[in-house]
Amino acid sequence: MREGVTIADVIEGRADWVVCTGDCLDLLPSIPSGSVDVCLVDPPYGCGKAAWDATYPTEWYPMARAVAAAVVIITGSIGLRDTMAMVRSDVVDVIAARNMNALTRGPIGFSNWLAAVYVGAKPRQGPNAFDFVVTGDMPDHPSPKPIMYMDKLVRRVTEEGDLVLDPYCGSGTTGVACVKAGRRFIGIEISPEYADIARRRIREAVPTLFQPTTKAVQAEIFA
Ligand SMILES: C[S@@+](CC[C@H](N)C(=O)[O-])C[C@H]1O[C@@H](n2cnc3c(N)ncnc32)[C@H](O)[C@@H]1O
């Protein structure tokens, strides 16, 4: 938990973000139905990168559907088949993101795109494809999402002020993108080590009044 902030504090507007250490299967049932705008999930894909990545989990999905108006699942190409089998006819659309400078291994060779499967009500209108690049500033986690990807996805599927829930939040990339874009955030992560990394990254990303700006921006402010 972040310095005494609870999930209820974020839902009821007393805090903007929290990362809870715990099992999302235990914590999701305590979140009131319909209290979240978008559940943005980057679940384990069952590709064996770590002990937690042995299988593709599905038990979280009905719980996420109950708490959030929309559920957006980042699948990569490896997790696409299992995700489609889980959401079945709930699927509304898929948002494609092309990786402009790196490849991952996919089912039929090297893959240069990420899929995000959209489920739920009232999808925000806009393009359903964008490009991103992977930059060097990756946290100490086996499968962090690139920050440019998450920045663009958060802005694509949420509105300013929305409450976003990531029940498999890892090193907190979703939370970083949310606080930068003025979205509220609840993260759940089972590993205390990754949860600490997430809290640190989010704390450092929260915009402050005194954040350093470029000379061009300063000139504009003080003109
Ligand atoms: C694919 S990673 C998420 C990576 C994240 N998007 C990032 O950018 O760092 C999935 C995460 O889910 C966590 N996890 C696995 N099972 C969990 C559970 N039952 N409850 C909460 N977190 C879990 C793992 O520890 C891992 O950090």
Ligand as a Chemical Component Dictionary entry (heavy atoms), coordinates in Angstrom:
data_LIG
# 
_chem_comp.id                   LIG 
_chem_comp.type                 NON-POLYMER 
_chem_comp.pdbx_formal_charge   0 
_chem_comp.three_letter_code    LIG 
# 
loop_
_chem_comp_atom.comp_id 
_chem_comp_atom.atom_id 
_chem_comp_atom.alt_atom_id 
_chem_comp_atom.type_symbol 
_chem_comp_atom.charge 
_chem_comp_atom.model_Cartn_x 
_chem_comp_atom.model_Cartn_y 
_chem_comp_atom.model_Cartn_z 
_chem_comp_atom.pdbx_ordinal 
LIG C1  C1  C 0  3.242  -8.887  -17.926 1  
LIG S1  S1  S 1  3.694  -8.373  -16.316 2  
LIG C2  C2  C 0  3.120  -6.669  -16.277 3  
LIG C3  C3  C 0  4.194  -5.721  -16.746 4  
LIG C4  C4  C 0  3.778  -4.255  -16.627 5  
LIG N1  N1  N 0  2.800  -3.872  -17.621 6  
LIG C5  C5  C 0  4.990  -3.346  -16.721 7  
LIG O1  O1  O 0  5.070  -2.510  -17.638 8  
LIG O2  O2  O -1 5.910  -3.511  -15.889 9  
LIG C6  C6  C 0  2.542  -9.177  -15.278 10 
LIG C7  C7  C 0  2.730  -8.913  -13.786 11 
LIG O3  O3  O 0  1.674  -9.586  -13.086 12 
LIG C8  C8  C 0  2.167  -9.958  -11.797 13 
LIG N2  N2  N 0  1.237  -10.979 -11.279 14 
LIG C9  C9  C 0  1.192  -12.297 -11.594 15 
LIG N3  N3  N 0  0.152  -12.894 -10.959 16 
LIG C10 C10 C 0  -0.472 -11.921 -10.230 17 
LIG C11 C11 C 0  -1.621 -11.885 -9.393  18 
LIG N4  N4  N 0  -2.335 -13.003 -9.153  19 
LIG N5  N5  N 0  -2.008 -10.702 -8.834  20 
LIG C12 C12 C 0  -1.277 -9.570  -9.074  21 
LIG N6  N6  N 0  -0.162 -9.546  -9.847  22 
LIG C13 C13 C 0  0.224  -10.699 -10.438 23 
LIG C14 C14 C 0  3.589  -10.422 -12.055 24 
LIG O4  O4  O 0  4.390  -10.356 -10.892 25 
LIG C15 C15 C 0  4.030  -9.426  -13.163 26 
LIG O5  O5  O 0  4.741  -8.346  -12.604 27 
# 
loop_
_chem_comp_bond.comp_id 
_chem_comp_bond.atom_id_1 
_chem_comp_bond.atom_id_2 
_chem_comp_bond.value_order 
_chem_comp_bond.pdbx_ordinal 
LIG C1  S1  SING 1  
LIG S1  C2  SING 2  
LIG S1  C6  SING 3  
LIG C2  C3  SING 4  
LIG C3  C4  SING 5  
LIG C4  N1  SING 6  
LIG C4  C5  SING 7  
LIG C5  O1  DOUB 8  
LIG C5  O2  SING 9  
LIG C6  C7  SING 10 
LIG C7  O3  SING 11 
LIG C7  C15 SING 12 
LIG O3  C8  SING 13 
LIG C8  N2  SING 14 
LIG C8  C14 SING 15 
LIG N2  C9  SING 16 
LIG N2  C13 SING 17 
LIG C9  N3  DOUB 18 
LIG N3  C10 SING 19 
LIG C10 C11 SING 20 
LIG C10 C13 DOUB 21 
LIG C11 N4  SING 22 
LIG C11 N5  DOUB 23 
LIG N5  C12 SING 24 
LIG C12 N6  DOUB 25 
LIG N6  C13 SING 26 
LIG C14 O4  SING 27 
LIG C14 C15 SING 28 
LIG C15 O5  SING 29 
# 
